Amino acid sequence: MRSAGTQPQRPTARASTTRAAHAPDYLLLTSVIVLCVFGLIAVYSSSYALGSAQFKDANYFIKKQMFSLVLGTVAMVVAMYVDYRILRRLSPLIMLVALIGLAGVLIPGIGHSSNGAARWIDLGPLPPLQPSEFAKLAVLIYLSAWLAAKGDLLLDLQLGVLPFVGMVGIVGALIVLEPDLGTALVIAAITGTLFFVAGARLMHVMALAGSGLLMLGVLILSGGYRMDRITAFTSAEDDPSGVGFHALQLLVAFGSGGWGGLGLGVSRQKFFYVPGSHTDGILAIIGEELGYIGVFVVMALFIVLLYRAWVAIRDAEDQFGSLLAVGVAAWIAFQLLINVGGVARLLPLTGIPLPLISFGGTSLILTMAAIGVLLSVTRYTSTEPRTAEVAPPARGRSMPGFRRPERPSIGGAR
């Protein structure tokens, strides 16, 4: 019987000890491999007409994608077999490299511009490097280490919230200057998720979200192309051959496929009707050729991937590993949400690629490297049920299975 005035106690996870590495999560790895193979097929089918027209080579895009996939596979395997805890010590250096890259694309002669945006650094025979993609991984690693070290200081406005806002603000500002608002939104979503899950006050999280939405509104109103995307989202039918062309043609592709699709390779919309048919519009081509069933299979594979990421979050060796897994899961989930929402006209188009499937060298390589980090976390998870013991409730709130520093706790016994 509990005495009056005593705080209720909840079962929490036993403090973890260092475990030897074991096999990675093969179900997660399998879902990634199948998505990548699916992506190769989709990229070839959606790009051979464009490759023939622009480069006189129907295999132009698929060859580049296969090369990027090889590099991405190497990056994933290396990251998977490197102990993720090493990244904690390397996080400041990784972040410094990311900041140098983001600043470099803005320097004439170093940055490579295309369609009015300076987002790439030309590396000669290698695929052009897009530093904003590397920044996703760098910010994820750096903030996971920073948040894991903060503990209850994260609840303090001056010592926790303002430094966090400053770090994310610098990265976001450099990316917006390229300009690349879509990637800046993804990074804001990833870092905001990490901040919330690490135990920040809900009031602080809501204040940051509100200020971020206000800033987003200002940026949209100040940029012509950004306002065009809002117009295409709200009233594409008013200008079907102008700003609304892209959004409407994506829906035509989806509607043409029906349940079973027209057949692999039989898409009509990829013949210069859907801009970016091999990049951010690739899901519409999949829907046209393989129907809603094909789209459902793709979504099911992503659900498996994200579920196994949640298992890694729950069973991670330490808080740093949990935060890394949260960041990778948020990265994939938010890009998936934004891309699918844009293609289905549930959200404005942003140019965000579909993870592991859309054409894009740097995006594919860095996404696979991030998944390699996630797989490394899975190699150090517990293979036995955890025993529960009573501990004082931690301040703030945390997600089930998530442990805060110095006060390990979860939402319930496992």
Order of alpha helices (4+ residues) and beta strands (2+ residues): beta-alpha-alpha-alpha-beta-beta-alpha-alpha-alpha-alpha-alpha-alpha-alpha-alpha-alpha-beta
